[in-house]
Amino acid sequence: MRRRSVIALIVLTVVLFLVVAALLTRAIGVGDTQDAAITQLVTAEARGDTAAVVSLIDGCERSAACRARAAELTRTLRRPGKVEVLQVTPSTTFALAGSVGVARVAWLAGSSLPRVQCVRVRNAGSVLVGFTIHLLKVSGRLASDASCPPRF
């Protein structure tokens, strides 16, 4: 009887450890998912693909001002060559629940000089149900040493 209790306790401990590890992995992975979404956005800007930029920003299809801003961004940031993301400072690197913050991205295309932009990001969801990344707004080009304001 005692042996069964010990085995049951060991199995329960292992299962609990795996559940906690999976939830922590999901919480830590928010930054990677955010990086991927931001990389898609700047790649579309570099290609000059206004439609893709509009589709990647939440609600942009319904906002004339957002669509005009996307067209301006793709016109001014368009560059030939492969896009390389130099640095993303995510709005969060660890999250248990949803949040809204500002990420900073530095990127270049081909042989161009680096471009720096800020992106307002909403991480919707939680570690229990998973996260969905929503890009809410993107700034124009900033000076290469500029920081992103907490809100823009």
C-alpha positions in Angstrom: 0.0 0.0 0.0 2.8 2.4 0.9 4.6 1.7 -2.3 1.5 2.6 -4.4 1.2 5.9 -2.6 4.8 6.7 -3.3 4.5 5.9 -7.0 1.2 7.9 -7.2 2.9 10.9 -5.6 5.9 10.6 -8.0 3.6 10.4 -11.0 1.5 13.4 -9.7 4.7 15.4 -9.2 6.0 14.7 -12.7 2.6 15.6 -14.2 2.5 18.8 -12.2 6.1 19.7 -13.2 5.2 19.2 -16.9 2.1 21.3 -16.7 4.0 24.2 -15.0 6.9 23.9 -17.5 4.4 24.1 -20.4 2.7 27.2 -19.0 6.1 28.9 -18.4 7.2 28.1 -21.9 4.0 29.7 -23.2 4.6 32.8 -21.0 8.2 33.1 -22.1 7.3 32.5 -25.8 5.2 35.7 -26.0 8.4 37.7 -27.0 9.2 35.3 -29.8 5.7 35.5 -31.2 5.8 39.3 -31.0 9.2 39.4 -32.8 7.7 37.3 -35.7 4.7 39.6 -36.1 6.9 42.7 -36.1 9.3 41.1 -38.6 6.4 40.4 -40.9 5.4 44.1 -40.6 8.8 45.6 -41.4 9.3 43.1 -44.3 6.0 44.3 -45.8 7.1 47.9 -45.4 10.5 47.2 -47.1 8.7 45.5 -50.0 6.4 48.5 -50.3 3.4 46.2 -49.8 0.8 48.6 -48.4 -2.0 46.0 -48.4 0.1 43.6 -46.3 0.9 46.4 -43.8 -2.8 47.3 -43.6 -3.7 43.7 -43.0 -1.1 43.2 -40.2 -2.3 46.2 -38.2 -5.5 45.6 -36.2 -8.4 47.6 -37.5 -6.4 49.4 -40.2 -8.7 48.2 -43.0 -11.6 50.2 -41.3 -9.6 53.4 -40.8 -8.8 55.8 -43.6 -6.1 57.5 -41.5 -4.4 54.2 -40.8 -4.5 53.1 -44.5 -3.0 56.5 -45.5 -0.3 56.1 -42.9 0.5 52.6 -44.1 0.7 53.9 -47.7 3.1 56.7 -46.5 5.2 54.2 -44.5 5.6 51.8 -47.4 6.4 54.6 -49.8 9.1 56.1 -47.6 10.6 52.9 -46.1 10.6 50.8 -49.3 14.0 49.4 -50.0 15.3 46.6 -52.3 17.1 43.6 -50.8 16.8 41.1 -48.0 15.3 42.5 -44.8 17.4 41.9 -41.7 16.0 42.7 -38.3 18.9 43.9 -36.2 17.1 44.2 -32.9 13.6 44.0 -31.4 13.1 45.2 -27.9 9.7 43.6 -27.3 6.9 45.2 -25.3 7.2 42.2 -23.0 9.3 39.1 -22.7 7.2 37.3 -20.1 3.5 37.4 -19.6 0.9 35.5 -17.6 -2.0 37.6 -18.9 -2.7 40.0 -21.7 -1.0 43.4 -21.9 -0.4 46.4 -24.2 3.0 47.9 -24.7 5.5 49.4 -27.1 8.2 47.5 -28.9 11.2 49.0 -30.7 12.6 47.5 -33.9 15.8 48.3 -35.7 16.0 46.8 -39.2 17.6 47.3 -42.6 17.0 46.1 -46.1 19.8 45.3 -48.6 22.6 47.9 -48.2 20.4 50.6 -46.7 21.1 52.3 -43.4 19.2 50.9 -40.4 15.7 52.0 -39.8 14.2 52.3 -36.3 10.4 52.2 -35.5 8.1 51.7 -32.6 5.2 49.3 -32.7 2.3 49.4 -30.2 1.4 45.7 -29.4 -1.4 44.0 -27.6 -0.8 40.5 -26.3 -4.2 39.1 -25.8 -4.9 35.9 -23.8 -3.2 34.2 -21.0 -0.9 31.3 -20.3 -3.9 29.0 -19.9 -5.5 29.7 -23.3 -2.5 31.0 -25.2 -1.6 34.4 -26.6 -2.5 36.2 -29.8 -0.4 39.1 -30.9 -2.1 42.2 -32.2 -0.1 45.0 -33.8 -2.0 48.2 -33.1 0.1 51.1 -34.5 3.5 51.6 -36.1 5.5 54.8 -36.0 7.4 56.4 -38.8 11.2 56.2 -39.0 13.0 57.4 -35.8 16.5 58.5 -35.2 18.7 55.4 -34.8 19.4 56.2 -31.1 15.8 57.2 -30.3 13.8 55.3 -27.6 10.1 54.6 -28.0 7.8 56.5 -25.7 5.7 54.3 -23.4 2.6 55.4 -25.3 2.3 56.8 -28.8 
